[in-house]
Amino acid sequence: MFKNPSRNTIITVFMIGAFAVGMTEYVVTGLLTQFAADLDVAVSTTGLLLSVYALSVALFGPVIRLLTLKFPPKLLLLILISIFIISNIIAATAPNFEVLLLSRLLSASMHAPFFGVMMSLAMAISPPHKKTGAIALVNGGLVIAVMLGVPFGSYIGSVLDWRVVFWMIVALGVINLLGLILVTPNFKIADVPKITAELSALKDKNVIMLIITIVFGYSGVFTAYTFLEPMLREIANMGDLGVTFSMLMFGTFAVIGNFSSGRVQPGKLTGAVTLVILFIAIVLLGFTFMLKVPYLAYLAAGLFGLGTFGISPMLNAKIIFAAITAPALAGTLAASVFNLANAIGASLGSVLLSNNFSYTEITFIAGGMLIFGALCMVATHFIEDKDRFTA
């Protein structure tokens, strides 16, 4: 164990953990056809590996965090990353689809509390003016996973075998476990939080408005994102190379957006979130039209990534600041709400497409949802307790 590790060292270890978990969540999108062929199931069935994961994070995350309130943060992180390692070993050795799906459920169970505790600790060791930035740094591990880890994992899966990808993730988990053992502060729990006090945050107007914004507004992002790859192929007429470059643009701009948003001070979060939500809405309203123009299609993908991941650190930080009665649950609640929005948005997109809505109509609906989210943030400005968001 390192004695008095620096803030940067601790957050770097947290970023490695976020990268590993983010890779587990998203890498399956590039492996679905391999799962289908190897495990003898339909490609449509393998989509459950995505939707079930997101829904499980949303449902089980807060429950597990409430059941572990007595656990010191470091011990809880070590338990959660151990569950992560075990779940990916199960995935790598899965003899059939049912076992693979079970491994996803197990991995999803640790996702929200793991991110929640890391974000809370990152904020706790940061000065007031760097608290939003701390969230962005931890979240940066996940964004980098989307940018680099997922394409690399998909490539390894196609060249070697999808099981190799999960063994790589196991190795990342072990590295993170060792890092957490060595550098995570041994914060003691002075007073064990009461479940009733933690749950009271769900009745708080500040928290309720943010949940509404994310679930019914920001979910529009996932309604469109679900079909990013087919839109690039069918509207922009891109081949494999074009799609790969577009996804790289999405990921690169996502990293820029994520770390740029970390500079926003707590008192300016509401205005910044409103502007970024409107920015994403404008991008989506013009998205399919931009895809029809050479080179603008790449820019469209980049701008979509810039907004999508530029807003998440700010919303995460805002929920944690807002939920003052739920210091233990706040971070987990933020991760769970985002995954609920993911599940709702992706499901809505699938329903719309199956009912013969065009991609343009789907992006318009997604843009409308985001405009609703922006209006929620405008309303939040007038009713929120602003003293909670002062550095």
C-alpha positions as a Markdown table, in Angstrom:
| # | Residue | x | y | z |
|---|---|---|---|---|
| 1 | Met | 0.0 | 0.0 | 0.0 |
| 2 | Phe | 1.3 | 3.4 | -1.0 |
| 3 | Lys | 1.6 | 6.0 | 1.8 |
| 4 | Asn | -0.3 | 9.2 | 1.0 |
| 5 | Pro | -0.8 | 8.6 | -2.8 |
| 6 | Ser | -1.5 | 11.7 | -4.8 |
| 7 | Arg | -4.9 | 12.7 | -6.0 |
| 8 | Asn | -3.8 | 12.2 | -9.6 |
| 9 | Thr | -2.6 | 8.6 | -8.8 |
| 10 | Ile | -5.9 | 7.7 | -7.1 |
| 11 | Ile | -8.0 | 9.1 | -9.9 |
| 12 | Thr | -5.8 | 7.3 | -12.5 |
| 13 | Val | -6.6 | 4.0 | -10.8 |
| 14 | Phe | -10.2 | 4.9 | -10.9 |
| 15 | Met | -10.0 | 5.7 | -14.6 |
| 16 | Ile | -8.5 | 2.2 | -15.2 |
| 17 | Gly | -11.5 | 0.7 | -13.5 |
| 18 | Ala | -13.9 | 2.9 | -15.4 |
| 19 | Phe | -12.2 | 1.9 | -18.7 |
| 20 | Ala | -12.5 | -1.8 | -17.8 |
| 21 | Val | -16.2 | -1.6 | -16.9 |
| 22 | Gly | -16.9 | 0.6 | -19.9 |
| 23 | Met | -15.3 | -1.8 | -22.2 |
| 24 | Thr | -17.4 | -4.7 | -20.8 |
| 25 | Glu | -20.5 | -2.7 | -21.3 |
| 26 | Tyr | -20.0 | -1.6 | -24.8 |
| 27 | Val | -17.6 | -4.1 | -26.5 |
| 28 | Val | -20.4 | -6.6 | -27.0 |
| 29 | Thr | -21.9 | -4.2 | -29.7 |
| 30 | Gly | -19.0 | -5.3 | -32.0 |
| 31 | Leu | -19.3 | -9.0 | -31.1 |
| 32 | Leu | -23.0 | -9.8 | -31.6 |
| 33 | Thr | -22.6 | -11.7 | -34.8 |
| 34 | Gln | -19.8 | -13.8 | -33.3 |
| 35 | Phe | -21.9 | -14.6 | -30.3 |
| 36 | Ala | -24.7 | -15.6 | -32.6 |
| 37 | Ala | -22.5 | -17.9 | -34.7 |
| 38 | Asp | -20.6 | -19.5 | -31.8 |
| 39 | Leu | -23.5 | -20.0 | -29.4 |
| 40 | Asp | -26.1 | -20.8 | -32.0 |
| 41 | Val | -28.6 | -18.0 | -31.3 |
| 42 | Ala | -30.2 | -15.4 | -33.5 |
| 43 | Val | -28.4 | -12.0 | -33.8 |
| 44 | Ser | -31.6 | -10.3 | -32.6 |
| 45 | Thr | -31.4 | -12.5 | -29.4 |
| 46 | Thr | -27.8 | -11.4 | -28.7 |
| 47 | Gly | -29.1 | -7.8 | -28.5 |
| 48 | Leu | -30.4 | -8.8 | -25.0 |
| 49 | Leu | -26.8 | -8.6 | -23.9 |
| 50 | Leu | -27.1 | -4.9 | -24.3 |
| 51 | Ser | -30.6 | -4.1 | -23.1 |
| 52 | Val | -30.6 | -6.5 | -20.2 |
| 53 | Tyr | -27.2 | -5.0 | -19.0 |
| 54 | Ala | -28.5 | -1.4 | -19.1 |
| 55 | Leu | -31.8 | -2.3 | -17.4 |
| 56 | Ser | -30.0 | -4.3 | -14.7 |
| 57 | Val | -27.6 | -1.5 | -13.9 |
| 58 | Ala | -30.6 | 0.8 | -13.5 |
| 59 | Leu | -32.6 | -1.6 | -11.3 |
| 60 | Phe | -30.0 | -3.4 | -9.2 |
| 61 | Gly | -27.5 | -0.6 | -8.7 |
| 62 | Pro | -29.3 | 1.4 | -6.1 |
| 63 | Val | -30.5 | -1.7 | -4.3 |
| 64 | Ile | -27.0 | -3.1 | -4.0 |
| 65 | Arg | -25.7 | 0.2 | -2.8 |
| 66 | Leu | -28.4 | 0.5 | -0.1 |
| 67 | Leu | -27.6 | -3.1 | 1.1 |
| 68 | Thr | -23.9 | -2.2 | 1.4 |
| 69 | Leu | -24.2 | 1.1 | 3.3 |
| 70 | Lys | -22.2 | -0.3 | 6.3 |
| 71 | Phe | -19.2 | -1.2 | 4.0 |
| 72 | Pro | -16.2 | 1.2 | 4.0 |
| 73 | Pro | -15.7 | 2.6 | 0.5 |
| 74 | Lys | -12.4 | 0.8 | -0.1 |
| 75 | Leu | -13.7 | -2.6 | 1.0 |
| 76 | Leu | -16.8 | -2.1 | -1.2 |
| 77 | Leu | -14.7 | -1.2 | -4.3 |
| 78 | Leu | -12.6 | -4.3 | -3.8 |
| 79 | Ile | -15.6 | -6.5 | -3.5 |
| 80 | Leu | -17.2 | -5.0 | -6.6 |
| 81 | Ile | -14.1 | -5.3 | -8.8 |
| 82 | Ser | -13.8 | -8.9 | -7.6 |
| 83 | Ile | -17.4 | -9.5 | -8.8 |
| 84 | Phe | -16.4 | -7.8 | -12.1 |
| 85 | Ile | -13.5 | -10.2 | -12.5 |
| 86 | Ile | -15.5 | -13.3 | -11.7 |
| 87 | Ser | -18.3 | -12.2 | -14.1 |
| 88 | Asn | -15.9 | -11.8 | -17.0 |
| 89 | Ile | -14.3 | -15.2 | -16.3 |
| 90 | Ile | -17.8 | -16.7 | -16.5 |
| 91 | Ala | -18.3 | -14.8 | -19.8 |
| 92 | Ala | -15.0 | -16.0 | -21.2 |
| 93 | Thr | -15.8 | -19.6 | -20.4 |
| 94 | Ala | -19.6 | -19.5 | -21.1 |
| 95 | Pro | -20.7 | -22.8 | -22.8 |
| 96 | Asn | -24.0 | -21.3 | -24.0 |
| 97 | Phe | -25.9 | -18.0 | -24.4 |
| 98 | Glu | -27.8 | -18.4 | -21.1 |
| 99 | Val | -24.5 | -18.5 | -19.1 |
| 100 | Leu | -23.2 | -15.5 | -21.1 |
| 101 | Leu | -26.3 | -13.5 | -20.3 |
| 102 | Leu | -26.0 | -14.5 | -16.6 |
| 103 | Ser | -22.4 | -13.1 | -16.6 |
| 104 | Arg | -23.8 | -9.8 | -18.0 |
| 105 | Leu | -26.3 | -9.7 | -15.1 |
| 106 | Leu | -23.6 | -10.3 | -12.6 |
| 107 | Ser | -21.3 | -7.6 | -14.2 |
| 108 | Ala | -24.2 | -5.1 | -14.4 |
| 109 | Ser | -24.9 | -5.6 | -10.6 |
| 110 | Met | -21.6 | -4.0 | -9.7 |
| 111 | His | -21.6 | -1.2 | -12.4 |
| 112 | Ala | -23.6 | 1.6 | -10.7 |
| 113 | Pro | -22.3 | 1.2 | -7.2 |
| 114 | Phe | -18.7 | 0.9 | -8.5 |
| 115 | Phe | -19.0 | 4.1 | -10.5 |
| 116 | Gly | -20.9 | 5.8 | -7.7 |
| 117 | Val | -18.3 | 5.1 | -5.1 |
| 118 | Met | -15.4 | 6.1 | -7.4 |
| 119 | Met | -17.1 | 9.4 | -8.3 |
| 120 | Ser | -17.9 | 10.2 | -4.7 |
| 121 | Leu | -14.3 | 9.4 | -3.5 |
| 122 | Ala | -12.9 | 11.4 | -6.4 |
| 123 | Met | -15.0 | 14.4 | -5.4 |
| 124 | Ala | -14.1 | 13.9 | -1.7 |
| 125 | Ile | -10.3 | 14.1 | -2.4 |
| 126 | Ser | -10.7 | 17.2 | -4.7 |
| 127 | Pro | -10.9 | 20.9 | -3.8 |
| 128 | Pro | -14.2 | 22.6 | -4.5 |
| 129 | His | -13.2 | 24.1 | -7.9 |
| 130 | Lys | -12.0 | 20.6 | -9.2 |
| 131 | Lys | -15.0 | 18.5 | -8.1 |
| 132 | Thr | -16.7 | 18.5 | -11.5 |
| 133 | Gly | -13.4 | 17.9 | -13.1 |
| 134 | Ala | -12.9 | 14.8 | -10.9 |
| 135 | Ile | -16.2 | 13.4 | -12.2 |
| 136 | Ala | -15.0 | 14.1 | -15.8 |
| 137 | Leu | -11.7 | 12.3 | -15.1 |
| 138 | Val | -13.3 | 9.2 | -13.7 |
| 139 | Asn | -15.9 | 9.2 | -16.5 |
| 140 | Gly | -13.0 | 9.7 | -19.0 |
| 141 | Gly | -12.0 | 6.1 | -18.5 |
| 142 | Leu | -15.4 | 5.0 | -19.8 |
| 143 | Val | -15.2 | 7.5 | -22.7 |
| 144 | Ile | -11.7 | 6.3 | -23.7 |
| 145 | Ala | -13.1 | 2.7 | -23.6 |
| 146 | Val | -15.8 | 3.8 | -26.1 |
| 147 | Met | -13.2 | 5.5 | -28.3 |
| 148 | Leu | -10.3 | 3.0 | -28.2 |
| 149 | Gly | -11.2 | -0.1 | -26.1 |
| 150 | Val | -14.4 | -1.1 | -28.0 |
| 151 | Pro | -13.0 | -0.9 | -31.5 |
| 152 | Phe | -9.8 | -2.7 | -30.4 |
| 153 | Gly | -11.8 | -5.3 | -28.6 |
| 154 | Ser | -14.0 | -5.8 | -31.6 |
| 155 | Tyr | -11.0 | -6.2 | -33.9 |
| 156 | Ile | -9.4 | -8.7 | -31.5 |
| 157 | Gly | -12.7 | -10.6 | -31.4 |
| 158 | Ser | -12.8 | -10.8 | -35.2 |
| 159 | Val | -9.2 | -11.8 | -35.7 |
| 160 | Leu | -8.8 | -14.2 | -32.7 |
| 161 | Asp | -12.0 | -15.1 | -30.7 |
| 162 | Trp | -14.6 | -13.2 | -28.7 |
| 163 | Arg | -13.5 | -15.1 | -25.6 |
| 164 | Val | -10.0 | -13.6 | -25.8 |
| 165 | Val | -11.6 | -10.1 | -25.4 |
| 166 | Phe | -13.2 | -11.1 | -22.1 |
| 167 | Trp | -9.9 | -12.6 | -20.9 |
| 168 | Met | -8.3 | -9.2 | -21.7 |
| 169 | Ile | -11.0 | -7.5 | -19.6 |
| 170 | Val | -10.3 | -10.0 | -16.8 |
| 171 | Ala | -6.6 | -8.9 | -16.9 |
| 172 | Leu | -7.7 | -5.2 | -16.7 |
| 173 | Gly | -9.8 | -6.1 | -13.7 |
| 174 | Val | -7.0 | -7.7 | -11.9 |
| 175 | Ile | -4.7 | -4.7 | -12.6 |
| 176 | Asn | -7.4 | -2.4 | -11.3 |
| 177 | Leu | -7.9 | -4.6 | -8.2 |
| 178 | Leu | -4.2 | -4.3 | -7.4 |
| 179 | Gly | -4.3 | -0.6 | -7.9 |
| 180 | Leu | -7.3 | -0.1 | -5.7 |
| 181 | Ile | -5.6 | -2.1 | -2.9 |
| 182 | Leu | -2.5 | 0.0 | -3.2 |
| 183 | Val | -3.9 | 3.6 | -3.5 |
| 184 | Thr | -7.6 | 3.8 | -2.4 |
| 185 | Pro | -7.9 | 5.9 | 0.8 |
| 186 | Asn | -9.0 | 4.0 | 3.9 |
| 187 | Phe | -11.9 | 6.3 | 4.7 |
| 188 | Lys | -13.9 | 5.1 | 7.8 |
| 189 | Ile | -17.6 | 5.5 | 8.1 |
| 190 | Ala | -18.3 | 7.7 | 11.2 |
| 191 | Asp | -22.0 | 7.2 | 11.1 |
| 192 | Val | -23.6 | 4.5 | 8.9 |
| 193 | Pro | -26.1 | 6.2 | 6.6 |
| 194 | Lys | -29.7 | 5.4 | 7.2 |
| 195 | Ile | -31.6 | 3.8 | 4.3 |
| 196 | Thr | -34.6 | 6.1 | 4.9 |
| 197 | Ala | -32.3 | 9.2 | 4.8 |
| 198 | Glu | -30.7 | 8.0 | 1.5 |
| 199 | Leu | -34.1 | 7.2 | -0.1 |
| 200 | Ser | -35.4 | 10.7 | 0.9 |
| 201 | Ala | -33.3 | 12.1 | -2.0 |
| 202 | Leu | -35.9 | 10.6 | -4.3 |
| 203 | Lys | -38.4 | 13.0 | -2.9 |
| 204 | Asp | -36.1 | 16.0 | -3.3 |
| 205 | Lys | -37.2 | 18.5 | -5.9 |
| 206 | Asn | -33.6 | 19.1 | -7.0 |
| 207 | Val | -33.1 | 15.4 | -7.6 |
| 208 | Ile | -36.5 | 14.7 | -9.2 |
| 209 | Met | -36.0 | 17.4 | -11.8 |
| 210 | Leu | -32.6 | 15.9 | -12.8 |
| 211 | Ile | -34.1 | 12.4 | -13.0 |
| 212 | Ile | -36.9 | 13.7 | -15.2 |
| 213 | Thr | -34.4 | 15.6 | -17.4 |
| 214 | Ile | -32.2 | 12.5 | -17.9 |
| 215 | Val | -34.9 | 9.8 | -18.2 |
| 216 | Phe | -37.4 | 11.7 | -20.5 |
| 217 | Gly | -35.0 | 14.1 | -22.2 |
| 218 | Tyr | -31.4 | 12.7 | -22.4 |
| 219 | Ser | -32.8 | 9.3 | -23.3 |
| 220 | Gly | -33.3 | 10.9 | -26.8 |
| 221 | Val | -29.5 | 10.6 | -27.2 |
| 222 | Phe | -29.7 | 6.8 | -27.0 |
| 223 | Thr | -32.8 | 6.7 | -29.3 |
| 224 | Ala | -30.5 | 8.0 | -32.0 |
| 225 | Tyr | -27.2 | 6.5 | -30.9 |
| 226 | Thr | -28.6 | 3.0 | -31.2 |
| 227 | Phe | -28.8 | 3.4 | -35.0 |
| 228 | Leu | -25.6 | 5.4 | -35.6 |
| 229 | Glu | -23.9 | 2.6 | -37.5 |
| 230 | Pro | -26.8 | 1.7 | -39.8 |
| 231 | Met | -27.5 | 5.4 | -40.5 |
| 232 | Leu | -23.9 | 5.9 | -41.5 |
| 233 | Arg | -24.1 | 3.0 | -43.9 |
| 234 | Glu | -27.6 | 3.6 | -45.3 |
| 235 | Ile | -27.7 | 7.4 | -45.5 |
| 236 | Ala | -24.1 | 8.3 | -46.0 |
| 237 | Asn | -23.4 | 5.2 | -48.0 |
| 238 | Met | -20.3 | 4.4 | -46.0 |
| 239 | Gly | -18.3 | 1.2 | -46.1 |
| 240 | Asp | -16.4 | -0.4 | -43.3 |
| 241 | Leu | -13.6 | 2.1 | -43.5 |
| 242 | Gly | -15.9 | 5.1 | -43.5 |
| 243 | Val | -17.9 | 3.8 | -40.5 |
| 244 | Thr | -14.7 | 3.0 | -38.6 |
| 245 | Phe | -13.4 | 6.6 | -39.2 |
| 246 | Ser | -16.8 | 8.1 | -38.2 |
| 247 | Met | -16.9 | 6.1 | -35.0 |
| 248 | Leu | -13.3 | 7.3 | -34.3 |
| 249 | Met | -14.5 | 10.8 | -34.9 |
| 250 | Phe | -17.4 | 10.2 | -32.5 |
| 251 | Gly | -15.0 | 8.8 | -29.8 |
| 252 | Thr | -12.4 | 11.5 | -30.3 |
| 253 | Phe | -14.9 | 14.4 | -29.9 |
| 254 | Ala | -16.5 | 12.5 | -27.0 |
| 255 | Val | -13.1 | 12.6 | -25.2 |
| 256 | Ile | -12.8 | 16.3 | -25.9 |
| 257 | Gly | -16.4 | 17.0 | -24.7 |
| 258 | Asn | -15.9 | 14.9 | -21.5 |
| 259 | Phe | -12.8 | 16.6 | -20.3 |
| 260 | Ser | -13.9 | 20.1 | -21.4 |
| 261 | Ser | -17.1 | 19.9 | -19.4 |
| 262 | Gly | -15.0 | 19.0 | -16.3 |
| 263 | Arg | -13.9 | 22.7 | -16.2 |
| 264 | Val | -17.5 | 23.9 | -15.5 |
| 265 | Gln | -17.9 | 25.2 | -12.0 |
| 266 | Pro | -20.8 | 23.9 | -9.8 |
| 267 | Gly | -22.7 | 27.1 | -9.8 |
| 268 | Lys | -22.8 | 27.2 | -13.6 |
| 269 | Leu | -23.8 | 23.6 | -14.2 |
| 270 | Thr | -27.5 | 24.3 | -14.8 |
| 271 | Gly | -26.9 | 26.8 | -17.6 |
| 272 | Ala | -24.1 | 24.7 | -19.2 |
| 273 | Val | -26.3 | 21.5 | -19.2 |
| 274 | Thr | -29.1 | 23.4 | -20.8 |
| 275 | Leu | -26.9 | 24.7 | -23.6 |
| 276 | Val | -25.3 | 21.3 | -24.3 |
| 277 | Ile | -28.7 | 19.6 | -24.4 |
| 278 | Leu | -29.9 | 22.1 | -26.9 |
| 279 | Phe | -26.7 | 21.6 | -28.9 |
| 280 | Ile | -27.3 | 17.9 | -29.1 |
| 281 | Ala | -30.9 | 18.5 | -30.1 |
| 282 | Ile | -29.8 | 20.8 | -33.0 |
| 283 | Val | -27.2 | 18.2 | -34.1 |
| 284 | Leu | -29.8 | 15.5 | -34.2 |
| 285 | Leu | -32.4 | 17.6 | -36.0 |
| 286 | Gly | -29.9 | 18.1 | -38.8 |
| 287 | Phe | -28.2 | 14.8 | -38.5 |
| 288 | Thr | -29.6 | 12.8 | -41.4 |
| 289 | Phe | -29.3 | 15.9 | -43.7 |
| 290 | Met | -25.6 | 16.2 | -42.8 |
| 291 | Leu | -25.1 | 12.5 | -43.5 |
| 292 | Lys | -26.1 | 13.1 | -47.1 |
| 293 | Val | -23.2 | 15.6 | -47.6 |
| 294 | Pro | -19.7 | 14.2 | -48.1 |
| 295 | Tyr | -17.3 | 15.0 | -45.2 |
| 296 | Leu | -20.2 | 16.6 | -43.3 |
| 297 | Ala | -21.1 | 13.1 | -42.3 |
| 298 | Tyr | -17.9 | 12.7 | -40.3 |
| 299 | Leu | -18.4 | 16.1 | -38.7 |
| 300 | Ala | -21.9 | 15.1 | -37.7 |
| 301 | Ala | -20.6 | 11.9 | -36.0 |
| 302 | Gly | -18.0 | 14.0 | -34.2 |
| 303 | Leu | -20.5 | 16.7 | -33.0 |
| 304 | Phe | -22.8 | 14.0 | -31.8 |
| 305 | Gly | -20.0 | 12.5 | -29.7 |
| 306 | Leu | -19.0 | 15.9 | -28.4 |
| 307 | Gly | -22.4 | 16.6 | -26.9 |
| 308 | Thr | -23.3 | 13.1 | -25.8 |
| 309 | Phe | -20.3 | 12.7 | -23.6 |
| 310 | Gly | -19.7 | 16.3 | -22.9 |
| 311 | Ile | -22.9 | 16.5 | -20.9 |
| 312 | Ser | -22.6 | 13.3 | -18.8 |
| 313 | Pro | -19.9 | 14.5 | -16.3 |
| 314 | Met | -22.0 | 17.7 | -15.6 |
| 315 | Leu | -25.2 | 15.8 | -15.0 |
| 316 | Asn | -23.4 | 13.2 | -12.8 |
| 317 | Ala | -21.9 | 16.0 | -10.7 |
| 318 | Lys | -25.2 | 17.9 | -10.5 |
| 319 | Ile | -27.0 | 14.8 | -9.1 |
| 320 | Ile | -24.3 | 14.3 | -6.5 |
| 321 | Phe | -24.4 | 17.9 | -5.5 |
| 322 | Ala | -28.2 | 17.8 | -5.4 |
| 323 | Ala | -28.6 | 14.7 | -3.4 |
| 324 | Ile | -27.2 | 16.1 | -0.1 |
| 325 | Thr | -29.4 | 13.7 | 2.0 |
| 326 | Ala | -28.0 | 10.7 | 0.2 |
| 327 | Pro | -24.2 | 11.0 | 0.1 |
| 328 | Ala | -23.7 | 7.2 | -0.2 |
| 329 | Leu | -26.4 | 6.7 | -2.8 |
| 330 | Ala | -25.9 | 9.8 | -5.0 |
| 331 | Gly | -23.2 | 8.6 | -7.3 |
| 332 | Thr | -24.9 | 5.2 | -7.8 |
| 333 | Leu | -28.2 | 6.9 | -8.4 |
| 334 | Ala | -26.5 | 9.0 | -11.2 |
| 335 | Ala | -25.1 | 5.9 | -12.9 |
| 336 | Ser | -28.4 | 4.0 | -12.6 |
| 337 | Val | -30.5 | 6.9 | -14.0 |
| 338 | Phe | -28.2 | 7.2 | -17.1 |
| 339 | Asn | -28.5 | 3.4 | -17.8 |
| 340 | Leu | -32.3 | 3.7 | -17.4 |
| 341 | Ala | -32.2 | 6.4 | -20.0 |
| 342 | Asn | -30.0 | 4.2 | -22.1 |
| 343 | Ala | -32.5 | 1.3 | -21.9 |
| 344 | Ile | -35.6 | 3.5 | -22.5 |
| 345 | Gly | -34.0 | 5.3 | -25.5 |
| 346 | Ala | -32.7 | 2.2 | -27.2 |
| 347 | Ser | -36.0 | 0.4 | -26.7 |
| 348 | Leu | -38.0 | 3.4 | -28.1 |
| 349 | Gly | -35.7 | 3.6 | -31.1 |
| 350 | Ser | -36.2 | -0.1 | -31.8 |
| 351 | Val | -40.0 | 0.3 | -31.5 |
| 352 | Leu | -40.0 | 3.3 | -33.8 |
| 353 | Leu | -37.9 | 1.5 | -36.4 |
| 354 | Ser | -40.0 | -1.7 | -36.3 |
| 355 | Asn | -43.0 | 0.5 | -36.9 |
| 356 | Asn | -41.5 | 1.8 | -40.2 |
| 357 | Phe | -40.4 | 5.2 | -38.9 |
| 358 | Ser | -37.5 | 6.6 | -41.0 |
| 359 | Tyr | -34.2 | 7.5 | -39.5 |
| 360 | Thr | -35.0 | 11.2 | -40.1 |
| 361 | Glu | -38.2 | 10.8 | -38.1 |
| 362 | Ile | -36.4 | 8.9 | -35.3 |
| 363 | Thr | -33.7 | 11.7 | -35.0 |
| 364 | Phe | -36.4 | 14.3 | -35.0 |
| 365 | Ile | -38.2 | 12.5 | -32.2 |
| 366 | Ala | -34.9 | 12.2 | -30.3 |
| 367 | Gly | -34.2 | 15.9 | -30.8 |
| 368 | Gly | -37.7 | 16.7 | -29.5 |
| 369 | Met | -37.0 | 14.6 | -26.4 |
| 370 | Leu | -33.8 | 16.6 | -25.8 |
| 371 | Ile | -35.6 | 19.9 | -26.2 |
| 372 | Phe | -38.0 | 18.7 | -23.5 |
| 373 | Gly | -34.9 | 17.9 | -21.4 |
| 374 | Ala | -33.6 | 21.5 | -21.9 |
| 375 | Leu | -37.0 | 22.9 | -20.9 |
| 376 | Cys | -36.8 | 20.8 | -17.7 |
| 377 | Met | -33.4 | 22.4 | -17.0 |
| 378 | Val | -34.8 | 25.8 | -17.5 |
| 379 | Ala | -37.5 | 25.0 | -15.0 |
| 380 | Thr | -34.9 | 23.6 | -12.7 |
| 381 | His | -33.1 | 27.0 | -12.7 |
| 382 | Phe | -36.1 | 28.6 | -11.1 |
| 383 | Ile | -36.8 | 26.0 | -8.4 |
| 384 | Glu | -33.5 | 24.5 | -7.4 |
| 385 | Asp | -31.7 | 25.2 | -4.2 |
| 386 | Lys | -28.7 | 27.1 | -5.6 |
| 387 | Asp | -26.8 | 26.9 | -2.4 |
| 388 | Arg | -26.2 | 23.2 | -3.0 |
| 389 | Phe | -24.2 | 24.0 | -6.2 |
| 390 | Thr | -21.8 | 26.6 | -4.9 |
| 391 | Ala | -18.1 | 25.6 | -4.8 |
